[in-house]
Each structure stands twice: as C-alpha cells, then as structure tokens.
Amino acid sequence: MTTHLVLRVDDGPWQTVELDGQEGDEFAELAAAVSGLDGLTATVGDDGSLVLATEDTGEATTLEVDAEASTAALGLSSYRARGQGPGYATLTGTRPGPYPLGSDAAMTLHVDGKARKVAFDEADHDEWSADEVAARINRQLRRKVARGTGDGRVRIASPTQGVGSSLSVTGPDGDVPDAAEVLGFTGAAAESDPYRTAPARLICRPPAETADTAVVVENLTAAPIELQLPTGRSMLPARGRLVVTRDTAADGLLRRLITQGTVRMSPERNS
C-alpha cells in the first residue's frame, strides 16, 4: 500500500511524498523524502517522533498538512503550524491567474524601502500564470521574492526579517496599464509594514502669544472634565486649569459649562 504525505509551506503549492509501502521505519523514510522538498526539513527525534519544519522562521511562516489527501499515520492534533519570532513583510494578490497583462503593463515594487519597476513587456505573451508573473518579478529584481501560491495567486515576501522589512506595490504613472490592479495588489493587499518603528515624541505647543489673546479655563468641580474643543480633545483635571485662545473660549461647550457653574474663565495673567 502506498503512503502519501501532502503538505505545503506559506500557502504555496501542495507537495507530495509517496512511499511504496516497503517494510522499514516509515518515519525515517518520510523524513528523508520531506527533506528533499522545497522549503522543508524533517528529522526523527530520539523518541521516534517525526518533526516536520519549515526552513524559514518567524511568525509569517506557516506549515500545513492536507489531512484528507495524506494517508500517513502522523498522530497530529493540528494540521497547521505557524513559526515564532520576528517574521517578514508579505503580500498576496487577491486575484488568481491567469492574468491578462498587455505588453506595456507595469507596476512598481517597493522592497524594504527600495523601489524597482516591473514591466511585462513581452508582446506575444497576453496571459500570465502566477508562476510566470513570479518568475518575471524575480528576474527583474534579481532576487527571489515572489512565487505562485497553491490557489494560483502571486505572493511576495521581503528578504529582510524583523525591523526594516516592508513591502508595497504601486501602479504606474500616466496611461500605462496597471499590472498591480490586475494581480490584485490593491487596498490592504498593496502594503505591508509589520515592524514599523517610530521615535518617542513629545509634542510641545507654544504658549498663547499675549495676555490679550489667552483665556484660563478653570474646573470648579472635584472630577476631571473631557472637553471636545475645536482644537481637539482636552482633559481638564479636577480643580485644574487650561489655557486656551479667545477664539476657543467662545466655543458653545465652554459657554454651557460656565452657565452650569462647572467652569469659569478669566484672562491669563503673566507672572
């Protein structure tokens, strides 16, 4: 009886291992066969367990076994696993191929902040499969960042892991046909920056220019008051004070609070 194990990495094409049913250590034979597949490794542990793993690491990496198509007795409680640790930016087009890309269709692929135009300029090639599109991208970028998925879409992955890993796809300028739209790299599927970093910031606002243009709003209650002012949301602490411009002081909300006896206003005085 032939034993089948069907699995895939990162939603890519399904890959199949077949054993002819000869007597022997089935896990050892599976490990040897799986290690020959694209993106996969397999080992047999000291306890006799079969460990299937991806070559890539990180939270963006997945490994899946097709439970229905596989006949190997694996003893799995879950047929899908995800890597751990910092991963990399990925984008998958929303549309499956074949793709009607004219000879002048183009797009720009931004990988880790570097932009590179991708042109589909083969005059005798009107329809492209996902694998053909991926091969074209890889050839023009001179590195392997794209491949076809198991369901015929195009997947792009940044070669950088962790901080600095980013991807975006933009269409061409002018009247050039938009390859990004044809492939489905639009909306949320057009940008991935999972490890965006930013500095710590404090935004300091200048004081009111003069006493003639500034007003002090004072909270007369023992509870903080949230103020939705024309300049934005502000929190007035219990018994606290807030300096605003005269234009802001004329806001209807503040006038109602004054009428209710909740706050009072007075000109700002320089000490």
C-alpha positions as CSV (number, residue, x, y, z in Angstrom):
1,M,0.0,0.0,0.0
2,T,1.4,3.4,-1.0
3,T,1.6,6.0,1.8
4,H,1.0,9.7,0.9
5,L,2.0,12.8,2.7
6,V,0.8,16.1,1.2
7,L,2.0,19.4,2.7
8,R,2.8,22.9,1.8
9,V,4.7,26.0,3.1
10,D,3.3,29.5,3.4
11,D,0.2,28.6,1.4
12,G,2.3,27.6,-1.6
13,P,1.7,24.7,-3.9
14,W,1.0,21.4,-2.3
15,Q,4.0,19.0,-2.4
16,T,3.5,15.2,-2.2
17,V,5.7,12.5,-0.7
18,E,4.9,8.9,-1.7
19,L,6.3,5.7,0.0
20,D,5.8,2.4,-1.8
21,G,4.9,0.5,1.4
22,Q,8.1,-1.5,1.8
23,E,8.9,-2.7,5.3
24,G,11.1,-0.4,7.3
25,D,11.0,2.7,9.5
26,E,8.3,4.7,7.9
27,F,9.1,8.0,9.8
28,A,12.7,7.7,8.8
29,E,11.7,7.3,5.1
30,L,9.3,10.2,5.3
31,A,12.0,12.4,6.9
32,A,14.4,11.6,4.1
33,A,11.8,12.3,1.4
34,V,10.4,15.5,3.0
35,S,13.9,17.0,3.4
36,G,14.1,16.9,-0.4
37,L,11.0,19.2,-0.8
38,D,11.2,23.0,-1.3
39,G,11.3,24.9,1.9
40,L,11.0,21.9,4.3
41,T,13.1,19.8,6.6
42,A,12.3,16.7,8.6
43,T,14.0,14.8,11.3
44,V,13.3,11.8,13.6
45,G,13.7,12.6,17.2
46,D,15.2,10.4,19.9
47,D,11.7,9.4,21.0
48,G,10.9,8.2,17.5
49,S,8.7,11.2,16.6
50,L,8.7,12.8,13.1
51,V,9.4,16.5,13.2
52,L,8.3,18.4,10.2
53,A,9.6,22.0,10.0
54,T,10.0,24.9,7.6
55,E,13.4,26.2,6.6
56,D,12.2,29.8,7.1
57,T,11.4,31.1,10.6
58,G,9.2,33.8,12.1
59,E,5.5,34.4,12.6
60,A,4.8,34.9,8.9
61,T,5.9,31.3,8.1
62,T,3.3,28.5,8.0
63,L,3.3,24.7,7.5
64,E,0.2,22.8,6.6
65,V,-0.6,19.1,6.1
66,D,-3.5,18.1,3.9
67,A,-5.4,15.8,6.2
68,E,-7.7,14.4,3.5
69,A,-5.1,13.7,0.9
70,S,-2.5,12.3,3.3
71,T,-2.6,8.6,4.3
72,A,0.4,8.6,6.5
73,A,-0.4,8.0,10.2
74,L,1.1,11.1,11.8
75,G,-0.7,11.3,15.1
76,L,-1.3,15.1,14.7
77,S,-3.8,17.0,16.7
78,S,-3.5,20.1,14.4
79,Y,-2.6,20.1,10.8
80,R,-1.4,23.7,10.5
81,A,1.5,25.3,12.4
82,R,2.9,28.8,12.5
83,G,6.5,29.9,13.2
84,Q,7.5,32.1,16.0
85,G,9.6,35.3,16.4
86,P,10.0,38.3,14.1
87,G,8.9,37.5,10.6
88,Y,8.9,39.4,7.4
89,A,6.5,41.5,5.3
90,T,4.4,39.6,2.9
91,L,1.8,40.5,0.3
92,T,-0.5,38.1,-1.6
93,G,-2.6,39.3,-4.6
94,T,-6.3,39.0,-4.2
95,R,-6.9,37.7,-7.8
96,P,-5.9,34.3,-9.1
97,G,-4.4,33.9,-12.6
98,P,-4.2,33.6,-15.5
99,Y,-3.7,37.4,-15.8
100,P,-4.4,39.4,-19.0
101,L,-1.3,41.6,-18.9
102,G,-0.7,43.6,-22.0
103,S,2.8,44.1,-23.4
104,D,3.0,47.6,-21.8
105,A,1.6,46.7,-18.3
106,A,3.8,47.7,-15.4
107,M,3.9,48.3,-11.7
108,T,6.5,49.4,-9.1
109,L,7.5,47.1,-6.3
110,H,9.0,48.7,-3.1
111,V,11.0,46.1,-1.2
112,D,12.4,47.3,2.2
113,G,12.2,50.9,1.0
114,K,13.8,50.4,-2.4
115,A,11.7,50.8,-5.5
116,R,12.0,48.8,-8.7
117,K,9.8,48.9,-11.7
118,V,8.5,45.6,-13.0
119,A,7.4,45.6,-16.7
120,F,5.5,42.9,-18.5
121,D,6.8,43.8,-22.0
122,E,6.6,40.6,-23.9
123,A,4.5,41.4,-27.0
124,D,3.5,37.7,-27.6
125,H,2.5,36.9,-24.0
126,D,-1.0,38.1,-23.3
127,E,-1.9,35.7,-20.4
128,W,0.4,35.0,-17.5
129,S,0.1,32.4,-14.8
130,A,1.0,33.2,-11.2
131,D,4.3,31.3,-11.5
132,E,5.2,33.2,-14.7
133,V,4.5,36.5,-13.0
134,A,6.6,35.5,-10.0
135,A,9.4,34.5,-12.3
136,R,9.2,37.8,-14.1
137,I,9.4,39.7,-10.8
138,N,12.3,37.7,-9.5
139,R,14.2,38.1,-12.8
140,Q,13.8,41.9,-12.8
141,L,14.6,42.3,-9.1
142,R,17.5,39.8,-9.4
143,R,16.4,38.1,-6.3
144,K,13.7,35.6,-5.3
145,V,11.0,37.5,-3.6
146,A,7.9,36.2,-5.4
147,R,6.2,32.8,-6.1
148,G,2.8,31.4,-7.0
149,T,0.5,30.2,-4.3
150,G,-1.4,26.9,-4.3
151,D,-4.5,28.6,-5.5
152,G,-2.9,30.4,-8.4
153,R,-2.2,33.9,-6.9
154,V,1.1,35.8,-6.6
155,R,2.8,36.0,-3.2
156,I,5.7,38.5,-2.5
157,A,7.9,38.3,0.6
158,S,10.5,40.7,1.8
159,P,14.0,39.1,2.2
160,T,14.5,41.0,5.4
161,Q,13.4,39.6,8.8
162,G,12.1,41.9,11.6
163,V,12.6,45.6,11.7
164,G,13.1,47.2,8.3
165,S,11.0,44.6,6.5
166,S,8.4,46.2,4.3
167,L,6.6,45.8,1.0
168,S,4.3,47.9,-1.1
169,V,3.1,47.7,-4.7
170,T,2.1,50.8,-6.7
171,G,0.7,51.3,-10.2
172,P,2.4,53.1,-13.0
173,D,2.0,56.8,-13.9
174,G,0.0,58.1,-16.8
175,D,-1.9,55.9,-19.1
176,V,0.3,52.8,-18.7
177,P,-1.9,49.7,-17.9
178,D,-1.8,48.9,-14.1
179,A,-0.3,45.4,-13.5
180,A,-0.8,45.8,-9.8
181,E,-4.6,46.1,-10.2
182,V,-4.7,43.1,-12.5
183,L,-2.8,41.0,-10.0
184,G,-4.9,42.1,-7.1
185,F,-2.3,44.2,-5.2
186,T,-4.7,46.9,-4.2
187,G,-6.1,48.3,-0.9
188,A,-4.8,46.3,2.1
189,A,-3.1,43.9,-0.3
190,A,-0.8,46.6,-1.6
191,E,1.2,47.4,1.5
192,S,2.8,45.5,4.4
193,D,5.0,47.1,7.1
194,P,4.5,44.8,10.1
195,Y,7.5,46.1,12.1
196,R,7.1,49.8,11.7
197,T,9.2,51.8,14.1
198,A,8.9,55.4,15.3
199,P,10.8,57.6,17.8
200,A,9.4,58.6,21.2
201,R,7.9,62.0,20.8
202,L,6.5,64.8,22.9
203,I,4.5,67.5,21.1
204,C,5.1,70.9,22.8
205,R,2.7,73.7,21.9
206,P,3.7,77.3,22.1
207,P,2.0,79.4,24.8
208,A,-0.6,82.0,24.0
209,E,1.1,85.0,22.3
210,T,-0.1,87.7,24.8
211,A,-2.5,88.1,27.7
212,D,-4.9,89.8,25.3
213,T,-5.3,86.5,23.3
214,A,-5.3,83.9,26.1
215,V,-8.0,82.8,28.5
216,V,-7.7,80.5,31.5
217,V,-10.5,77.9,31.9
218,E,-10.7,76.6,35.5
219,N,-12.5,73.4,36.6
220,L,-14.6,74.2,39.7
221,T,-15.5,70.5,40.3
222,A,-13.8,67.6,42.0
223,A,-13.9,65.5,38.8
224,P,-12.0,65.8,35.6
225,I,-13.9,67.1,32.6
226,E,-13.3,65.9,29.0
227,L,-13.6,68.8,26.6
228,Q,-14.2,68.3,22.9
229,L,-12.9,71.7,21.6
230,P,-12.4,73.0,18.1
231,T,-8.7,72.4,18.6
232,G,-9.2,68.8,19.6
233,R,-9.9,66.7,22.7
234,S,-8.5,68.0,26.0
235,M,-8.8,66.8,29.6
236,L,-9.4,69.4,32.2
237,P,-8.2,67.9,35.6
238,A,-10.2,68.2,38.8
239,R,-9.7,71.8,40.1
240,G,-7.3,72.2,37.2
241,R,-6.6,75.0,34.7
242,L,-6.3,75.1,30.9
243,V,-5.1,78.0,28.8
244,V,-6.9,78.5,25.5
245,T,-7.2,81.2,22.9
246,R,-10.1,83.6,23.0
247,D,-11.5,82.0,19.8
248,T,-11.6,78.6,21.6
249,A,-13.1,80.3,24.7
250,A,-16.0,81.3,22.6
251,D,-16.9,77.7,21.9
252,G,-20.5,76.8,22.8
253,L,-19.5,73.9,25.1
254,L,-17.5,76.1,27.3
255,R,-20.3,78.7,27.5
256,R,-22.7,76.0,28.6
257,L,-20.3,74.7,31.3
258,I,-20.0,78.3,32.6
259,T,-23.8,78.6,32.7
260,Q,-23.9,75.4,34.7
261,G,-21.3,76.6,37.1
262,T,-18.9,73.8,36.2
263,V,-16.1,76.0,34.9
264,R,-15.1,79.7,34.9
265,M,-12.9,81.7,32.7
266,S,-10.6,84.6,33.3
267,P,-7.9,86.4,31.3
268,E,-4.4,84.8,31.5
269,R,-2.1,86.9,33.6
270,N,1.7,86.8,33.1
271,S,3.6,86.5,36.4
